[in-house]
Amino acid sequence: MLKKSIILCTALALLLSGCEGTSKNVLQSNKKTTASANKNVKKTPANKKAVEKKNVEAEVPKPFTPLILPNTSSLSTKAIFWSWLYSSRDNAALLSKYKGYGFGDTSKKVIYLTFDEGYENGYTSSILDTLKANDVHATFFVTKPYVTGSFKGVPDSQLLKRMCKEGHIIGNHSVHHKSMPKFTNESAFDAEITGVQQAVDSIPGCKMSKYFRPPEGTFSELSLYYTQKLGYRSIFFALAHEDYNPDKQPDPEAAKKMLLKNTRNGMICLLHALSKTNANILDSLIKEWKSRGYEFKTLNDLPN
C-alpha cells in the first residue's frame, strides 16, 4: 500500500512539473510573439508618420503673459543696433524684461538655426533639402513680400507650405523690413507684425509662430515692449556673417571657417537664405557642428 502511494505521488509531481514547464514555454512564446508584433508595428510607414506628426505637433511655443503698462511715456525710443559680439551682454536687462533672446541654453552644446527670408533668390529649396537630409529643424523669418512673392513663376507660398510640412518654424520679419524703433505709434508698429501673420495664416497648412526678428537688427525699449505685448518674442542672434549681399558673396571656405571659429554654446545662428555661399556650405557646416558634439534645437526649446 505504501509502495503504491509513493508511486502515485511521484507520478503526480511529474505531471505538475510538466504542466509548469508547458506554461512557461507558452508564456515565453507569447512574449516573443507580442514583441515581434510590436516590432513590426513600429516599422510600418504609417505608424512612423503618425509618430513624426505627433512629435512635430507637440513642438509649440511656450506661452507667456505679456507685460502691459498703463503708460509708455517713460520707455526709451532710442534705436540700438544689435551686434552678435556684445549686445546679448550689454542689453541683458532689457532682453530679460521684454522676452528678447540672443542666446538660448548656454549650459549645453546646442545651436538654434535660423534663416532670414526677405525675398526668394533660388536657394531655399536646396537649404530645405540639406536640413531634411541632416534631420535638422530651423526657423525661417519671412517678410510679407516674401510670403506673397514668387521666384521664376513659382509662388513662395509653395516653399512656406514645405517648411511647415517638414516641421520648420515660420517666424515674423515685418511687412516692410524697416527699423522698428521708427514706429513709435503703436498701431503702425502692430501693423508691421500682424500684416505678415495674417498673410502666412491665410496659406493652407501654414501658421505663423510668434517669434519676431527685428529688421536691420535695430530695436528700442519701446519696440521690445510693443513686440511682447503682441505675444511675440524678439529673436536676435549670437552668430552671423556678411552673407546678405547676393552680388558680393563671401568665399565659402572662409565663411565656414569663420562660423565654426565663433560657434558657442546655446547660440542663435542667423543665416540669410538668399546666400549662394550658405546654400553651398550648409551641409558640411551642419556635419562639422555635429561632429564637434553640438545638437540642434528649435526656438520652441528656448528657456523662458
C-alpha positions as CSV (number, residue, x, y, z in Angstrom):
1,M,0.0,0.0,0.0
2,L,2.9,2.3,0.9
3,K,4.6,1.5,-2.3
4,K,1.5,2.4,-4.4
5,S,1.2,5.7,-2.5
6,I,4.8,6.6,-3.3
7,I,4.4,5.7,-7.0
8,L,1.1,7.8,-7.1
9,C,2.8,10.9,-5.5
10,T,5.8,10.6,-7.9
11,A,3.5,10.5,-10.9
12,L,1.5,13.5,-9.7
13,A,4.7,15.5,-9.1
14,L,6.0,14.7,-12.6
15,L,2.6,15.7,-14.1
16,L,2.6,19.1,-12.3
17,S,6.2,19.7,-13.3
18,G,5.3,19.1,-16.9
19,C,2.4,21.5,-16.8
20,E,4.6,24.2,-15.3
21,G,7.2,23.8,-18.0
22,T,4.5,23.9,-20.6
23,S,3.0,27.0,-19.1
24,K,6.4,28.7,-19.1
25,N,7.0,27.7,-22.7
26,V,3.7,29.1,-23.8
27,L,4.2,32.3,-21.8
28,Q,7.7,32.8,-23.4
29,S,6.3,32.0,-26.8
30,N,3.5,34.6,-26.3
31,K,6.0,37.2,-25.1
32,K,8.2,36.6,-28.2
33,T,5.1,36.8,-30.5
34,T,4.0,40.1,-28.8
35,A,7.4,41.6,-29.0
36,S,7.7,40.5,-32.7
37,A,4.3,42.0,-33.4
38,N,5.2,45.3,-31.6
39,K,8.5,45.4,-33.5
40,N,6.7,45.0,-36.8
41,V,4.1,47.7,-35.9
42,K,6.9,50.2,-35.1
43,K,8.4,49.6,-38.5
44,T,5.3,50.3,-40.5
45,P,5.5,53.6,-42.5
46,A,2.0,54.6,-41.4
47,N,2.9,54.3,-37.7
48,K,6.3,56.1,-38.3
49,K,4.5,59.0,-39.9
50,A,2.0,59.2,-37.1
51,V,4.8,59.4,-34.5
52,E,6.6,62.0,-36.6
53,K,3.4,64.0,-36.9
54,K,2.8,63.8,-33.2
55,N,6.3,65.0,-32.4
56,V,6.0,68.0,-34.8
57,E,2.6,68.9,-33.4
58,A,4.0,68.7,-29.8
59,E,6.5,71.4,-30.6
60,V,4.7,74.7,-29.9
61,P,6.0,78.0,-28.5
62,K,5.9,78.2,-24.7
63,P,3.1,80.7,-23.7
64,F,3.9,83.8,-21.6
65,T,2.0,86.6,-20.0
66,P,2.8,89.9,-21.8
67,L,3.8,92.9,-19.7
68,I,1.1,95.6,-20.0
69,L,1.9,99.1,-18.9
70,P,-0.8,101.8,-18.3
71,N,1.6,104.4,-19.7
72,T,4.6,104.0,-22.1
73,S,5.9,107.6,-22.0
74,S,8.9,106.5,-19.8
75,L,10.1,103.9,-22.3
76,S,13.1,104.8,-24.4
77,T,12.6,105.2,-28.2
78,K,16.4,105.4,-28.8
79,A,17.4,102.9,-31.5
80,I,20.0,100.3,-30.5
81,F,21.8,98.4,-33.2
82,W,22.4,94.7,-32.5
83,S,25.9,93.2,-32.5
84,W,26.3,89.5,-32.1
85,L,29.6,90.1,-30.4
86,Y,28.4,92.0,-27.3
87,S,24.6,93.0,-27.5
88,S,23.4,90.0,-25.5
89,R,25.6,91.0,-22.6
90,D,25.2,94.8,-22.8
91,N,21.4,94.6,-23.1
92,A,20.7,91.6,-20.9
93,A,18.3,93.5,-18.6
94,L,16.2,94.8,-21.5
95,L,16.1,91.4,-23.2
96,S,15.1,89.6,-20.0
97,K,12.3,92.1,-19.2
98,Y,10.8,92.1,-22.7
99,K,11.3,88.5,-23.9
100,G,14.3,89.1,-26.1
101,Y,16.9,86.5,-27.0
102,G,20.4,86.4,-28.4
103,F,21.2,83.0,-26.9
104,G,19.3,80.0,-25.7
105,D,20.6,77.5,-23.2
106,T,24.3,78.3,-22.8
107,S,24.9,75.4,-20.5
108,K,24.7,72.9,-23.3
109,K,26.2,72.4,-26.7
110,V,23.1,73.3,-28.6
111,I,22.5,75.5,-31.7
112,Y,19.3,77.3,-32.8
113,L,19.5,77.6,-36.5
114,T,17.5,80.5,-38.2
115,F,17.2,81.9,-41.7
116,D,16.0,85.3,-42.8
117,E,13.9,85.5,-45.9
118,G,13.4,89.0,-47.3
119,Y,12.9,87.7,-50.8
120,E,13.5,84.4,-52.7
121,N,16.8,84.0,-54.6
122,G,16.5,80.4,-55.6
123,Y,18.3,78.7,-52.7
124,T,15.6,78.0,-50.2
125,S,14.7,74.6,-51.8
126,S,18.3,73.5,-51.6
127,I,18.5,74.6,-48.0
128,L,15.4,72.7,-47.1
129,D,16.9,69.6,-48.8
130,T,20.0,69.9,-46.7
131,L,18.1,70.3,-43.5
132,K,15.9,67.3,-44.2
133,A,18.9,65.1,-45.1
134,N,20.6,66.1,-41.8
135,D,17.4,65.8,-39.7
136,V,17.7,69.5,-38.6
137,H,14.7,71.8,-38.0
138,A,15.1,75.6,-38.3
139,T,13.2,78.8,-38.2
140,F,12.6,80.9,-41.3
141,F,11.8,84.6,-40.6
142,V,9.8,86.0,-43.5
143,T,8.7,89.4,-44.7
144,K,5.3,90.0,-46.3
145,P,6.8,90.5,-49.8
146,Y,8.3,87.0,-49.4
147,V,5.0,85.5,-48.4
148,T,3.2,87.0,-51.3
149,G,6.0,86.9,-53.8
150,S,7.4,84.3,-56.3
151,F,10.6,83.2,-57.9
152,K,10.7,82.4,-61.6
153,G,6.9,82.0,-61.7
154,V,6.7,79.7,-58.6
155,P,4.9,81.2,-55.7
156,D,6.9,81.4,-52.5
157,S,3.9,80.0,-50.7
158,Q,4.9,76.6,-52.0
159,L,8.1,76.9,-50.1
160,L,6.3,78.0,-47.0
161,K,4.0,75.0,-47.2
162,R,7.0,72.8,-47.5
163,M,8.6,74.4,-44.4
164,C,5.5,73.7,-42.3
165,K,5.1,70.2,-43.7
166,E,8.7,69.3,-42.8
167,G,8.5,70.6,-39.2
168,H,10.2,74.0,-39.5
169,I,9.0,77.2,-37.8
170,I,7.9,80.3,-39.7
171,G,8.8,83.5,-37.9
172,N,7.9,87.1,-38.5
173,H,10.3,89.6,-40.1
174,S,7.9,92.5,-40.6
175,V,5.9,93.8,-43.6
176,H,8.3,96.4,-44.9
177,H,11.7,95.4,-43.3
178,K,12.2,98.8,-41.8
179,S,13.9,99.8,-38.5
180,M,11.2,99.1,-35.9
181,P,12.2,101.9,-33.4
182,K,10.9,104.3,-36.1
183,F,7.4,103.1,-35.5
184,T,6.6,104.9,-32.2
185,N,2.9,104.8,-32.9
186,E,1.6,101.5,-31.6
187,S,-1.0,100.9,-34.3
188,A,1.6,101.4,-37.0
189,F,4.1,99.2,-35.2
190,D,1.5,96.4,-34.7
191,A,0.5,96.5,-38.4
192,E,4.1,95.7,-39.4
193,I,3.8,92.4,-37.5
194,T,0.2,91.4,-37.9
195,G,0.3,92.0,-41.6
196,V,2.8,89.2,-42.0
197,Q,1.0,87.0,-39.6
198,Q,-2.3,87.3,-41.5
199,A,-0.5,86.6,-44.8
200,V,1.1,83.4,-43.5
201,D,-2.0,82.2,-41.7
202,S,-4.0,82.5,-45.0
203,I,-1.9,79.9,-46.6
204,P,-3.4,76.4,-46.2
205,G,-1.3,74.3,-43.9
206,C,0.7,77.2,-42.6
207,K,0.7,79.1,-39.3
208,M,2.9,81.9,-38.0
209,S,4.7,81.2,-34.8
210,K,5.1,84.2,-32.5
211,Y,8.8,84.9,-32.9
212,F,9.9,88.2,-34.3
213,R,13.3,89.2,-35.8
214,P,13.7,92.9,-35.9
215,P,14.8,94.1,-39.3
216,E,18.3,95.6,-39.5
217,G,19.0,94.3,-36.0
218,T,17.7,97.5,-34.5
219,F,15.5,97.9,-31.5
220,S,14.5,100.2,-28.7
221,E,12.9,99.6,-25.3
222,L,9.6,100.7,-26.7
223,S,9.8,98.3,-29.8
224,L,10.7,95.4,-27.5
225,Y,7.7,96.3,-25.3
226,Y,5.3,96.5,-28.3
227,T,6.6,93.2,-29.6
228,Q,6.0,91.2,-26.4
229,K,2.6,92.9,-25.9
230,L,1.5,91.2,-29.1
231,G,2.6,87.9,-27.6
232,Y,5.9,87.7,-29.7
233,R,9.4,87.0,-28.5
234,S,12.1,89.1,-30.1
235,I,14.8,86.9,-31.6
236,F,18.2,88.3,-32.2
237,F,21.4,86.2,-32.8
238,A,24.8,85.3,-31.4
239,L,26.4,84.5,-34.7
240,A,26.1,85.9,-38.3
241,H,28.3,86.8,-41.2
242,E,28.2,89.1,-44.2
243,D,26.1,86.8,-46.4
244,Y,23.2,89.3,-47.2
245,N,24.5,90.8,-50.4
246,P,23.8,88.4,-53.3
247,D,26.3,90.3,-55.5
248,K,29.1,90.1,-53.0
249,Q,29.1,86.6,-51.6
250,P,31.8,85.6,-49.1
251,D,34.2,82.8,-50.0
252,P,32.7,79.5,-48.9
253,E,35.7,78.1,-47.1
254,A,36.5,81.4,-45.4
255,A,32.8,81.8,-44.3
256,K,32.7,78.2,-43.0
257,K,35.9,78.7,-41.0
258,M,34.7,82.0,-39.5
259,L,31.3,80.4,-38.5
260,L,33.0,77.4,-36.9
261,K,35.5,79.5,-35.1
262,N,32.8,81.7,-33.4
263,T,30.4,78.9,-32.5
264,R,29.3,79.0,-28.9
265,N,27.0,77.0,-26.6
266,G,23.4,78.0,-26.9
267,M,23.9,80.3,-29.8
268,I,21.1,81.5,-32.1
269,C,22.7,81.5,-35.6
270,L,21.5,83.8,-38.3
271,L,22.0,82.9,-42.0
272,H,20.4,84.6,-45.0
273,A,18.6,82.1,-47.3
274,L,19.3,84.2,-50.4
275,S,23.0,83.4,-50.0
276,K,24.7,81.1,-52.5
277,T,27.5,80.6,-50.1
278,N,25.2,79.5,-47.3
279,A,23.5,77.0,-49.6
280,N,26.9,75.6,-50.7
281,I,28.4,75.2,-47.2
282,L,25.3,74.3,-45.1
283,D,25.6,70.5,-45.4
284,S,29.3,70.4,-44.4
285,L,28.7,73.0,-41.8
286,I,26.0,71.0,-40.1
287,K,28.0,67.8,-40.2
288,E,31.0,69.6,-38.7
289,W,28.9,71.1,-35.9
290,K,27.5,67.6,-35.1
291,S,31.0,66.1,-35.2
292,R,32.0,68.6,-32.5
293,G,29.2,67.5,-30.3
294,Y,26.6,70.1,-31.0
295,E,22.9,69.3,-31.3
296,F,20.2,71.3,-32.9
297,K,17.2,72.7,-31.1
298,T,14.3,74.9,-32.3
299,L,13.2,78.3,-30.9
300,N,10.3,76.3,-29.2
301,D,13.0,74.9,-26.9
302,L,14.2,78.3,-25.7
303,P,14.2,78.7,-21.9
304,N,11.5,81.0,-20.6
